[in-house]
Amino acid sequence: GRGTDRVRGRISDVLRQGIIEGRLHQAGDAFWPNAEQASGYTQFRAPGSDSEGVREFDQVPIAELRTAVVSVVTEQFGLPREELERQVGKVFGIQRLSERARQRIREAVDLALLSQRIKSDDSRIVIGR
């Protein structure tokens, strides 16, 4: 309703002001105190068994997905890209990837490739530097 729209508008205003003033940095779909924290983020939260730990896949920040990508590649000593996408989905409790989930994971793989944390080696994705 109108109240919800007002709250969303106020949140947008505060976030925009934080970016303008240099107190916030937007990286993908998340906000960080600075760019270094965004690019150096190395944790991800897999779903817990309790209902409080459950979140929609669209709520997982891309930085967290990128970290999960690197973790899966490290644990598997490399794997084909399609299998990597499936395994990252499983980390977050997804057994069958929707097209939207697959797109988000592909974006995270691309970011990890750009950062050279992983690399493409023939038909496999392997750990980078």
Phi and psi in degrees as GROMACS dihedral restraints (atoms count N, CA, C in turn):
[ dihedral_restraints ]
;  ai    aj    ak    al  type     phi  dphi    fc
    3     4     5     6     1   -63.8    20    10
    4     5     6     7     1   -38.5    20    10
    6     7     8     9     1   -62.2    20    10
    7     8     9    10     1   -43.0    20    10
    9    10    11    12     1   -63.9    20    10
   10    11    12    13     1   -42.4    20    10
   12    13    14    15     1   -62.1    20    10
   13    14    15    16     1   -39.4    20    10
   15    16    17    18     1   -63.4    20    10
   16    17    18    19     1   -43.5    20    10
   18    19    20    21     1   -64.1    20    10
   19    20    21    22     1   -46.3    20    10
   21    22    23    24     1   -60.1    20    10
   22    23    24    25     1   -42.3    20    10
   24    25    26    27     1   -61.6    20    10
   25    26    27    28     1   -41.8    20    10
   27    28    29    30     1   -66.2    20    10
   28    29    30    31     1   -42.7    20    10
   30    31    32    33     1   -60.4    20    10
   31    32    33    34     1   -45.1    20    10
   33    34    35    36     1   -59.0    20    10
   34    35    36    37     1   -42.8    20    10
   36    37    38    39     1   -61.6    20    10
   37    38    39    40     1   -44.5    20    10
   39    40    41    42     1   -65.2    20    10
   40    41    42    43     1   -43.8    20    10
   42    43    44    45     1   -63.6    20    10
   43    44    45    46     1   -44.7    20    10
   45    46    47    48     1   -60.4    20    10
   46    47    48    49     1   -43.1    20    10
   48    49    50    51     1   -64.5    20    10
   49    50    51    52     1   -39.6    20    10
   51    52    53    54     1   -61.2    20    10
   52    53    54    55     1   -38.6    20    10
   54    55    56    57     1   -68.6    20    10
   55    56    57    58     1   -45.8    20    10
   57    58    59    60     1   -60.1    20    10
   58    59    60    61     1   -40.9    20    10
   60    61    62    63     1   -81.0    20    10
   61    62    63    64     1    -5.1    20    10
   63    64    65    66     1    81.6    20    10
   64    65    66    67     1    11.8    20    10
   66    67    68    69     1   -87.4    20    10
   67    68    69    70     1   -16.5    20    10
   69    70    71    72     1  -132.6    20    10
   70    71    72    73     1   148.7    20    10
   72    73    74    75     1  -126.2    20    10
   73    74    75    76     1   129.1    20    10
   75    76    77    78     1   -96.1    20    10
   76    77    78    79     1   127.6    20    10
   78    79    80    81     1  -127.5    20    10
   79    80    81    82     1   104.9    20    10
   81    82    83    84     1    66.6    20    10
   82    83    84    85     1  -118.3    20    10
   84    85    86    87     1  -107.8    20    10
   85    86    87    88     1    18.4    20    10
   87    88    89    90     1  -132.5    20    10
   88    89    90    91     1   160.4    20    10
   90    91    92    93     1  -115.3    20    10
   91    92    93    94     1   140.1    20    10
   93    94    95    96     1  -133.0    20    10
   94    95    96    97     1   156.9    20    10
   96    97    98    99     1   -64.3    20    10
   97    98    99   100     1   -29.5    20    10
   99   100   101   102     1  -159.2    20    10
  100   101   102   103     1   166.2    20    10
  102   103   104   105     1   -65.7    20    10
  103   104   105   106     1   -33.1    20    10
  105   106   107   108     1   -63.1    20    10
  106   107   108   109     1   -40.9    20    10
  108   109   110   111     1   -65.6    20    10
  109   110   111   112     1   -37.8    20    10
  111   112   113   114     1   -64.5    20    10
  112   113   114   115     1   -47.0    20    10
  114   115   116   117     1   -76.3    20    10
  115   116   117   118     1   -23.9    20    10
  117   118   119   120     1   -97.9    20    10
  118   119   120   121     1     7.5    20    10
  120   121   122   123     1   -64.7    20    10
  121   122   123   124     1   127.6    20    10
  123   124   125   126     1  -129.5    20    10
  124   125   126   127     1    26.9    20    10
  126   127   128   129     1  -127.2    20    10
  127   128   129   130     1   156.3    20    10
  129   130   131   132     1  -145.8    20    10
  130   131   132   133     1   154.8    20    10
  132   133   134   135     1  -115.5    20    10
  133   134   135   136     1   109.8    20    10
  135   136   137   138     1   -77.0    20    10
  136   137   138   139     1   154.6    20    10
  138   139   140   141     1   -63.5    20    10
  139   140   141   142     1   139.3    20    10
  141   142   143   144     1   -88.7    20    10
  142   143   144   145     1   178.9    20    10
  144   145   146   147     1   -83.6    20    10
  145   146   147   148     1   -16.6    20    10
  147   148   149   150     1   -89.7    20    10
  148   149   150   151     1   159.6    20    10
  150   151   152   153     1   -68.6    20    10
  151   152   153   154     1   -22.5    20    10
  153   154   155   156     1   -69.3    20    10
  154   155   156   157     1   -26.9    20    10
  156   157   158   159     1   -84.8    20    10
  157   158   159   160     1    -4.4    20    10
  159   160   161   162     1   -83.2    20    10
  160   161   162   163     1   133.5    20    10
  162   163   164   165     1  -145.2    20    10
  163   164   165   166     1   155.9    20    10
  165   166   167   168     1   -69.5    20    10
  166   167   168   169     1   147.5    20    10
  168   169   170   171     1   -59.7    20    10
  169   170   171   172     1   -34.4    20    10
  171   172   173   174     1   -65.2    20    10
  172   173   174   175     1   -15.9    20    10
  174   175   176   177     1   -85.7    20    10
  175   176   177   178     1   -10.2    20    10
  177   178   179   180     1   -78.5    20    10
  178   179   180   181     1   120.0    20    10
  180   181   182   183     1   -61.6    20    10
  181   182   183   184     1   147.8    20    10
  183   184   185   186     1   -60.7    20    10
  184   185   186   187     1   -32.1    20    10
  186   187   188   189     1   -63.1    20    10
  187   188   189   190     1   -36.1    20    10
  189   190   191   192     1   -70.3    20    10
  190   191   192   193     1   -40.0    20    10
  192   193   194   195     1   -62.7    20    10
  193   194   195   196     1   -42.5    20    10
  195   196   197   198     1   -58.9    20    10
  196   197   198   199     1   -42.4    20    10
  198   199   200   201     1   -64.3    20    10
  199   200   201   202     1   -39.8    20    10
  201   202   203   204     1   -64.5    20    10
  202   203   204   205     1   -38.4    20    10
  204   205   206   207     1   -58.0    20    10
  205   206   207   208     1   -50.4    20    10
  207   208   209   210     1   -62.1    20    10
  208   209   210   211     1   -40.3    20    10
  210   211   212   213     1   -62.2    20    10
  211   212   213   214     1   -45.8    20    10
  213   214   215   216     1   -63.9    20    10
  214   215   216   217     1   -43.9    20    10
  216   217   218   219     1   -61.3    20    10
  217   218   219   220     1   -41.8    20    10
  219   220   221   222     1   -63.9    20    10
  220   221   222   223     1   -46.8    20    10
  222   223   224   225     1   -65.6    20    10
  223   224   225   226     1   -34.3    20    10
  225   226   227   228     1   -93.2    20    10
  226   227   228   229     1    -2.4    20    10
  228   229   230   231     1    57.1    20    10
  229   230   231   232     1    32.1    20    10
  231   232   233   234     1    98.3    20    10
  232   233   234   235     1   150.8    20    10
  234   235   236   237     1  -166.7    20    10
  235   236   237   238     1   162.1    20    10
  237   238   239   240     1   -62.2    20    10
  238   239   240   241     1   150.1    20    10
  240   241   242   243     1   -56.7    20    10
  241   242   243   244     1   -44.8    20    10
  243   244   245   246     1   -61.4    20    10
  244   245   246   247     1   -40.8    20    10
  246   247   248   249     1   -68.0    20    10
  247   248   249   250     1   -36.9    20    10
  249   250   251   252     1   -58.5    20    10
  250   251   252   253     1   -45.3    20    10
  252   253   254   255     1   -59.1    20    10
  253   254   255   256     1   -44.5    20    10
  255   256   257   258     1   -63.0    20    10
  256   257   258   259     1   -44.0    20    10
  258   259   260   261     1   -66.6    20    10
  259   260   261   262     1   -38.1    20    10
  261   262   263   264     1   -65.1    20    10
  262   263   264   265     1   -41.0    20    10
  264   265   266   267     1   -57.7    20    10
  265   266   267   268     1   -42.8    20    10
  267   268   269   270     1   -63.4    20    10
  268   269   270   271     1   -36.4    20    10
  270   271   272   273     1   -54.8    20    10
  271   272   273   274     1   -35.9    20    10
  273   274   275   276     1   -98.7    20    10
  274   275   276   277     1    16.0    20    10
  276   277   278   279     1    83.0    20    10
  277   278   279   280     1    15.5    20    10
  279   280   281   282     1  -100.4    20    10
  280   281   282   283     1   119.2    20    10
  282   283   284   285     1   -86.9    20    10
  283   284   285   286     1   -32.9    20    10
  285   286   287   288     1  -131.0    20    10
  286   287   288   289     1   116.3    20    10
  288   289   290   291     1   -75.1    20    10
  289   290   291   292     1   130.3    20    10
  291   292   293   294     1   -77.0    20    10
  292   293   294   295     1   166.1    20    10
  294   295   296   297     1   -62.2    20    10
  295   296   297   298     1   -38.9    20    10
  297   298   299   300     1   -63.7    20    10
  298   299   300   301     1   -44.1    20    10
  300   301   302   303     1   -63.5    20    10
  301   302   303   304     1   -42.7    20    10
  303   304   305   306     1   -61.2    20    10
  304   305   306   307     1   -40.4    20    10
  306   307   308   309     1   -63.3    20    10
  307   308   309   310     1   -43.2    20    10
  309   310   311   312     1   -64.4    20    10
  310   311   312   313     1   -41.4    20    10
  312   313   314   315     1   -66.5    20    10
  313   314   315   316     1   -39.9    20    10
  315   316   317   318     1   -60.9    20    10
  316   317   318   319     1   -40.5    20    10
  318   319   320   321     1   -61.5    20    10
  319   320   321   322     1   -41.7    20    10
  321   322   323   324     1   -66.0    20    10
  322   323   324   325     1   -39.6    20    10
  324   325   326   327     1   -62.2    20    10
  325   326   327   328     1   -45.3    20    10
  327   328   329   330     1   -59.9    20    10
  328   329   330   331     1   -41.7    20    10
  330   331   332   333     1   -64.5    20    10
  331   332   333   334     1   -40.6    20    10
  333   334   335   336     1   -66.5    20    10
  334   335   336   337     1   -36.7    20    10
  336   337   338   339     1   -65.3    20    10
  337   338   339   340     1   -44.1    20    10
  339   340   341   342     1   -61.4    20    10
  340   341   342   343     1   -36.9    20    10
  342   343   344   345     1   -79.8    20    10
  343   344   345   346     1    -5.4    20    10
  345   346   347   348     1    66.6    20    10
  346   347   348   349     1    19.8    20    10
  348   349   350   351     1   -73.9    20    10
  349   350   351   352     1   -25.5    20    10
  351   352   353   354     1  -133.7    20    10
  352   353   354   355     1   164.5    20    10
  354   355   356   357     1  -145.3    20    10
  355   356   357   358     1   159.6    20    10
  357   358   359   360     1   -93.2    20    10
  358   359   360   361     1   124.6    20    10
  360   361   362   363     1  -124.8    20    10
  361   362   363   364     1    96.2    20    10
  363   364   365   366     1    59.8    20    10
  364   365   366   367     1  -114.3    20    10
  366   367   368   369     1  -101.1    20    10
  367   368   369   370     1     9.2    20    10
  369   370   371   372     1  -123.7    20    10
  370   371   372   373     1   154.0    20    10
  372   373   374   375     1  -100.4    20    10
  373   374   375   376     1   126.5    20    10
  375   376   377   378     1  -127.1    20    10
  376   377   378   379     1   168.0    20    10
  378   379   380   381     1   -65.9    20    10
  379   380   381   382     1   141.6    20    10
  381   382   383   384     1   -91.2    20    10
  382   383   384   385     1  -124.9    20    10
